[in-house]
Amino acid sequence: MSKTAVVILNWNGEALLKKFLPVVVENSEYPNVEIIVADNASTDNSVAFVEKNFSKVGLIQLDKNYGFAGGYNKALQQVEADYYLLLNSDVAPEADWLGPLIKEMDAEPNLGACMPKIRAYNEPDKFEYAGASGGYIDLFGYPFCRGRILNSIESDNGQYNEPLPVFWASGAALMIRSELYLKAGGLDEAFFAHMEEIDLCWRIKNMGLDIKILPSSEVLHVGGATLSQQNAKKTFLNFRNNLLMLVKNLPSKRLLPILFIRMVLDGIAGLHFISKGEFRHFMAVLKAHFSFYAKLPYVCRLRKQQASFRVKNAHKEIYPQSIIWAFYIKGLRRFSELKHYHLD
């Protein structure tokens, strides 16, 4: 059994594998590390490319496209390792990126998961949208990062280089204890893609374990290689999955008030899309709510199953106000400007 399995989920990503897999292999020469490509039933030449060019890279072939969440769940059932490292196929790790992650996991038994600092592949001086230097959510479940608030992305000048606890680690490069992944139920396949890692991290936090950002480990991420920010399907998944996540994980006394406010805020977002003539995104928000209602019995069952380890109060890493208000009304664009956000 390997100590660490770096697992790259692939679907019709031959071009990405050609570009990034050599970098992953070159920069992952660390004791007892295995690299695995899990293929979501690609119809391109992804599998043939790996077989021909990377004989030492493990290959798992799934029978159909299970999405990001389902694909990882199915693949990881076949992987034996102490630590899983879920890595997007459009990520280029820097040299010795694995060392800090593995050492920290070895040293801290209460550390359930961790992540490297993520910079933008096409603009390396900037943080990358999906994770930056650690993830957080606000009072109403909106995610943001140390280095990225909503669509405002900061340059990386070393201002967020200290390791510290965060609320969520990006699925672009997420290290997690294998035993914990299975105990927590893995990624929720009902999400298909987007925010499933935040949901998993929330469950980990509810189980009393820590999640950390370790900026001494760094990767470059293209981002948007599967769905761009302008894609209406991404809007649908983000709005729908955020509501599912809230129902599954919020403390009972906060669930209904916060869910009601989120419904109002989603309605405002829909009207904003209409005002900009973005009718596809307005319809995506509407469809997201109908899909949420359809899945409500399912998430309520999961909520009941997870009641034994769900905490009664908010975690200290949750921003106690609205990040939407801070951004649009107060004009705060940088994580460091959230003065009253105590992280110690």
C-alpha positions as CSV (number, residue, x, y, z in Angstrom):
1,M,0.0,0.0,0.0
2,S,1.3,3.4,-0.9
3,K,1.6,6.2,1.6
4,T,0.2,8.8,-0.8
5,A,-1.9,8.3,-4.0
6,V,-2.1,11.3,-6.3
7,V,-5.3,10.7,-8.2
8,I,-6.1,12.7,-11.3
9,L,-9.6,12.4,-12.6
10,N,-9.9,12.7,-16.4
11,W,-12.6,13.0,-18.9
12,N,-11.7,13.6,-22.5
13,G,-8.7,15.5,-21.3
14,E,-6.0,14.1,-23.5
15,A,-4.6,17.6,-24.3
16,L,-4.4,18.4,-20.6
17,L,-2.7,15.1,-19.8
18,K,-0.1,15.7,-22.4
19,K,0.6,19.1,-21.0
20,F,0.4,18.5,-17.2
21,L,1.0,14.8,-16.5
22,P,4.7,15.0,-17.2
23,V,5.0,17.9,-14.7
24,V,3.1,16.0,-12.1
25,V,5.4,12.9,-12.6
26,E,8.6,15.0,-12.6
27,N,7.7,16.9,-9.4
28,S,6.2,14.1,-7.4
29,E,9.3,12.0,-6.9
30,Y,8.7,11.5,-3.2
31,P,9.1,8.2,-1.2
32,N,6.1,5.9,-1.4
33,V,4.0,8.0,-3.7
34,E,1.8,6.6,-6.5
35,I,0.3,8.6,-9.4
36,I,-3.0,7.3,-10.8
37,V,-5.1,8.6,-13.6
38,A,-8.8,7.7,-13.1
39,D,-10.6,7.9,-16.4
40,N,-14.3,8.8,-16.5
41,A,-15.0,6.8,-19.7
42,S,-13.3,9.2,-22.1
43,T,-14.1,8.9,-25.8
44,D,-10.8,10.6,-26.9
45,N,-7.3,9.0,-26.7
46,S,-6.7,9.7,-23.1
47,V,-6.3,6.1,-22.0
48,A,-4.1,5.1,-24.9
49,F,-1.9,8.2,-24.3
50,V,-1.3,7.2,-20.6
51,E,-0.7,3.5,-21.4
52,K,1.8,4.4,-24.1
53,N,3.8,7.1,-22.4
54,F,3.5,6.6,-18.7
55,S,3.9,2.9,-17.8
56,K,4.6,3.7,-14.1
57,V,1.4,5.8,-13.8
58,G,-1.6,3.7,-12.5
59,L,-4.7,3.7,-14.6
60,I,-8.3,3.2,-13.5
61,Q,-11.0,3.0,-16.2
62,L,-14.5,3.7,-15.1
63,D,-17.5,2.4,-17.2
64,K,-19.1,5.8,-17.6
65,N,-18.8,9.5,-16.8
66,Y,-19.8,9.7,-13.1
67,G,-18.9,13.4,-12.8
68,F,-16.3,14.8,-10.5
69,A,-17.8,13.6,-7.3
70,G,-18.9,10.2,-8.5
71,G,-15.8,9.6,-10.5
72,Y,-13.5,10.1,-7.5
73,N,-15.7,8.0,-5.3
74,K,-15.7,5.1,-7.7
75,A,-12.0,5.4,-8.4
76,L,-10.9,5.7,-4.8
77,Q,-12.6,2.5,-3.9
78,Q,-9.9,0.9,-5.9
79,V,-7.0,2.8,-4.3
80,E,-5.1,1.7,-1.2
81,A,-3.1,4.5,0.4
82,D,-2.8,6.4,3.7
83,Y,-3.5,9.7,2.0
84,Y,-5.4,10.5,-1.1
85,L,-4.5,13.6,-3.1
86,L,-7.2,14.7,-5.5
87,L,-5.6,16.6,-8.3
88,N,-7.2,18.3,-11.2
89,S,-5.9,17.4,-14.7
90,D,-5.0,21.1,-15.4
91,V,-2.7,21.5,-12.4
92,A,1.1,22.0,-12.7
93,P,2.7,21.3,-9.3
94,E,5.9,23.2,-8.3
95,A,9.0,21.3,-7.2
96,D,8.7,19.5,-3.7
97,W,5.0,20.3,-3.5
98,L,4.2,17.0,-1.8
99,G,6.8,17.3,1.0
100,P,5.1,19.9,3.2
101,L,1.7,18.3,2.8
102,I,2.8,14.8,3.7
103,K,4.9,16.0,6.6
104,E,2.1,18.1,8.1
105,M,-0.4,15.2,7.8
106,D,2.2,12.9,9.5
107,A,2.8,15.4,12.3
108,E,-0.8,16.3,13.2
109,P,-3.2,13.4,13.8
110,N,-6.1,15.8,14.1
111,L,-5.4,17.3,10.6
112,G,-8.1,15.7,8.3
113,A,-7.2,17.5,5.1
114,C,-4.8,20.1,3.7
115,M,-4.1,22.0,0.5
116,P,-1.2,23.8,-1.3
117,K,-1.3,27.5,-2.3
118,I,-2.9,27.7,-5.7
119,R,-1.6,30.3,-8.2
120,A,-3.0,31.0,-11.7
121,Y,-1.2,29.1,-14.4
122,N,-1.7,31.8,-17.0
123,E,-0.9,34.6,-14.5
124,P,1.5,33.1,-12.0
125,D,1.8,36.3,-10.0
126,K,-1.9,36.0,-9.1
127,F,-3.9,33.6,-7.0
128,E,-6.2,31.2,-8.7
129,Y,-9.9,31.5,-8.3
130,A,-10.6,27.9,-7.1
131,G,-8.7,27.9,-3.7
132,A,-6.1,30.6,-3.7
133,S,-4.5,30.4,-0.3
134,G,-7.3,28.7,1.6
135,G,-11.1,28.6,1.5
136,Y,-13.8,30.1,3.7
137,I,-17.5,30.7,3.6
138,D,-19.6,33.5,5.0
139,L,-22.7,33.4,7.3
140,F,-25.0,32.6,4.3
141,G,-22.7,29.9,2.7
142,Y,-21.0,32.0,0.0
143,P,-17.5,30.7,-0.5
144,F,-14.4,33.0,-0.8
145,C,-10.7,32.6,-0.4
146,R,-7.7,34.1,1.2
147,G,-6.6,35.9,-1.9
148,R,-9.9,35.9,-3.8
149,I,-13.2,37.5,-2.7
150,L,-16.0,36.8,-5.2
151,N,-14.5,37.8,-8.6
152,S,-11.7,40.0,-7.2
153,I,-8.4,38.1,-7.3
154,E,-5.3,39.4,-5.6
155,S,-1.7,39.2,-6.7
156,D,0.4,36.9,-4.6
157,N,3.0,39.0,-2.9
158,G,3.6,36.6,-0.1
159,Q,1.0,38.3,2.0
160,Y,-0.8,35.0,2.7
161,N,2.2,32.7,3.2
162,E,1.6,31.6,6.8
163,P,0.0,28.2,7.3
164,L,-3.2,28.3,9.2
165,P,-6.6,26.5,9.6
166,V,-9.2,27.2,6.9
167,F,-12.8,26.1,6.4
168,W,-12.3,24.3,3.1
169,A,-9.6,23.0,0.8
170,S,-9.9,23.3,-2.9
171,G,-10.8,20.1,-4.9
172,A,-8.2,21.2,-7.4
173,A,-5.5,19.9,-5.1
174,L,-6.9,18.3,-1.9
175,M,-5.0,15.9,0.4
176,I,-7.2,13.9,2.8
177,R,-6.7,10.9,5.0
178,S,-8.2,7.9,3.1
179,E,-9.9,6.5,6.2
180,L,-11.5,9.9,6.8
181,Y,-12.6,10.2,3.2
182,L,-14.5,6.9,3.5
183,K,-15.9,7.6,7.0
184,A,-17.2,11.0,5.9
185,G,-19.0,9.4,3.0
186,G,-16.7,10.8,0.2
187,L,-17.9,13.5,-2.2
188,D,-21.6,13.8,-2.5
189,E,-22.5,12.4,-6.0
190,A,-25.8,14.4,-6.0
191,F,-23.6,17.5,-6.5
192,F,-22.1,16.0,-9.7
193,A,-19.5,18.9,-9.8
194,H,-18.8,22.2,-8.0
195,M,-18.8,22.8,-4.2
196,E,-18.7,19.1,-3.5
197,E,-15.3,19.6,-1.8
198,I,-16.7,22.4,0.4
199,D,-19.5,20.1,1.5
200,L,-17.0,17.4,2.3
201,C,-14.8,19.8,4.2
202,W,-17.8,21.0,6.2
203,R,-18.5,17.4,7.2
204,I,-14.8,17.0,8.2
205,K,-15.0,20.2,10.3
206,N,-18.2,18.9,11.9
207,M,-16.4,15.8,12.9
208,G,-14.0,17.9,14.9
209,L,-11.0,17.7,12.6
210,D,-8.8,20.5,11.2
211,I,-8.2,21.6,7.6
212,K,-5.1,23.6,6.7
213,I,-3.5,25.7,4.0
214,L,0.2,25.0,3.6
215,P,1.6,27.8,1.3
216,S,5.1,26.3,1.3
217,S,3.5,23.8,-1.1
218,E,2.5,25.5,-4.4
219,V,0.7,24.5,-7.6
220,L,-0.4,26.3,-10.7
221,H,-3.9,25.8,-11.9
222,V,-5.5,26.7,-15.2
223,G,-9.1,26.7,-13.9
224,G,-12.2,26.7,-15.9
225,A,-10.9,23.9,-18.1
226,T,-14.2,22.0,-17.7
227,L,-16.7,24.7,-17.3
228,S,-16.0,28.5,-17.5
229,Q,-17.5,31.1,-15.2
230,Q,-19.7,32.2,-18.1
231,N,-21.3,28.8,-18.6
232,A,-24.9,28.6,-17.4
233,K,-24.5,25.0,-16.3
234,K,-21.9,26.2,-13.8
235,T,-24.3,28.8,-12.5
236,F,-26.9,26.1,-12.1
237,L,-24.5,23.8,-10.2
238,N,-23.2,26.5,-8.0
239,F,-26.6,27.8,-6.9
240,R,-28.2,24.3,-6.5
241,N,-25.2,22.7,-4.7
242,N,-24.8,25.6,-2.3
243,L,-28.4,25.2,-1.1
244,L,-27.9,21.4,-0.8
245,M,-24.7,22.0,1.3
246,L,-26.5,24.4,3.7
247,V,-29.3,21.9,4.4
248,K,-26.8,19.1,5.0
249,N,-24.5,20.9,7.3
250,L,-25.9,23.9,9.1
251,P,-26.8,23.7,12.9
252,S,-30.6,23.2,13.4
253,K,-31.2,26.6,15.0
254,R,-29.6,28.4,12.1
255,L,-30.9,26.4,9.2
256,L,-34.3,27.9,8.4
257,P,-33.3,31.6,9.0
258,I,-30.3,31.3,6.8
259,L,-32.1,29.2,4.1
260,F,-34.8,31.9,3.9
261,I,-32.3,34.7,3.5
262,R,-30.4,32.7,0.8
263,M,-33.7,32.3,-1.1
264,V,-34.1,36.0,-1.1
265,L,-30.5,36.6,-2.1
266,D,-30.8,34.1,-4.9
267,G,-33.9,35.9,-6.2
268,I,-31.9,39.2,-6.2
269,A,-29.1,37.5,-8.1
270,G,-31.7,36.2,-10.7
271,L,-33.0,39.8,-11.1
272,H,-29.5,41.0,-11.5
273,F,-28.9,38.5,-14.4
274,I,-32.1,39.8,-16.1
275,S,-31.0,43.4,-15.7
276,K,-27.8,42.5,-17.6
277,G,-29.6,40.6,-20.3
278,E,-28.1,37.3,-19.1
279,F,-31.3,35.3,-19.4
280,R,-29.5,31.9,-19.6
281,H,-28.1,32.5,-16.1
282,F,-31.4,33.6,-14.8
283,M,-33.0,30.4,-16.0
284,A,-30.1,28.5,-14.5
285,V,-30.9,30.0,-11.1
286,L,-34.5,29.1,-11.5
287,K,-33.7,25.5,-12.5
288,A,-31.3,25.3,-9.6
289,H,-34.1,25.9,-7.2
290,F,-36.4,23.4,-8.8
291,S,-33.6,20.8,-8.7
292,F,-33.0,21.7,-5.0
293,Y,-36.6,21.1,-4.1
294,A,-36.5,17.8,-6.0
295,K,-33.5,16.7,-4.0
296,L,-34.7,18.0,-0.7
297,P,-35.9,14.6,0.6
298,Y,-32.5,13.1,-0.2
299,V,-30.5,15.8,1.6
300,C,-32.8,15.7,4.6
301,R,-32.1,11.9,4.9
302,L,-28.4,12.7,4.8
303,R,-28.8,15.5,7.3
304,K,-30.4,13.0,9.7
305,Q,-27.6,10.5,9.1
306,Q,-25.0,13.1,9.9
307,A,-26.7,14.5,13.0
308,S,-24.4,12.6,15.4
309,F,-21.4,14.7,14.4
310,R,-23.0,18.0,13.3
311,V,-21.9,20.8,15.6
312,K,-24.4,23.1,17.3
313,N,-22.5,26.4,16.7
314,A,-20.7,28.0,13.8
315,H,-17.1,27.2,13.2
316,K,-14.6,30.0,13.9
317,E,-13.5,29.9,10.2
318,I,-16.9,31.0,9.0
319,Y,-17.1,34.7,8.3
320,P,-19.8,36.0,10.7
321,Q,-21.3,38.5,8.3
322,S,-22.2,38.7,4.6
323,I,-19.3,38.6,2.2
324,I,-21.7,40.0,-0.5
325,W,-22.4,43.0,1.7
326,A,-18.7,43.5,2.5
327,F,-17.9,43.3,-1.2
328,Y,-20.6,45.4,-2.9
329,I,-21.6,47.8,-0.1
330,K,-18.5,48.3,1.9
331,G,-16.1,47.9,-1.0
332,L,-13.8,45.4,0.5
333,R,-11.9,43.6,-2.2
334,R,-9.0,41.9,-0.2
335,F,-9.1,39.2,2.4
336,S,-6.8,41.3,4.6
337,E,-9.4,44.0,4.7
338,L,-11.8,41.8,6.7
339,K,-10.4,43.3,9.9
340,H,-12.8,41.7,12.4
341,Y,-12.3,38.2,11.0
342,H,-10.3,36.5,13.7
343,L,-8.4,33.5,12.5
344,D,-6.5,32.7,15.6
